[in-house]
Amino acid sequence: MIHRVEFRAAPEPSRYTIHRVKALLKVHGELIHRRVQLLARGVLCCAALAVFGAALRAAPQAQTPQQPPPLIRSVRGPDLFLAYCASCHGKDAKGNGPAAVALRPKVPDLTILARNNGGKFPEDRVRKTILGDDRLAAHGSREMPVWGPVFHQIEQDTDWGNVRLANLTQYLKSIQSLK
């Protein structure tokens, strides 16, 4: 049995149908345009957040409150200086560390503390500055001393804070230049 299929031409669309299709295209076109705009805004916002995040990472660390650096195992003065002080004061303690350029006021040269104090090393003032008892703009406020809490972390049921403080102070005393 053979089936016969007839193809008829599509009926001519009425004016009503043409207007309706155009109206639907216009509405959907506007919706698509709005979605594209929102997507573009989203992409721009993500890009702005990425740039802002990168800027925050590149910003000097002294400007944002953060957790103190981890406590190092050594209690030797030179090791403590390299771990906690050299980033600002430099390995030679002359105030030329990598972070010094971002800090105001200028990072002091720690090798001339005795010279600036009449030839006598200001041991008490140095100790108070390290602990945060003497307020210096570069070392934070009294409420948030930088090194006091770090040096006094409890380690194996013994407070090594005073040992660290004494050893770092003695190291600074040993590198004084009286010339």
CORZIMO-V646309 format. One line per field, one symbol per residue. burial: 1 if it has 16 or more other ideal C-beta (glycine too) atoms within 10 Angstrom, else 0. A space follows every 10 residues. Layout:
burial = ???
This chain:
burial = 0000000000 0000000000 0000000000 0000000000 0000000000 0000000000 0100000000 1000101011 1011111111 0011101001 0010001111 1111000000 1110011111 1100000111 0000111101 1100000001 1001101110 110011000
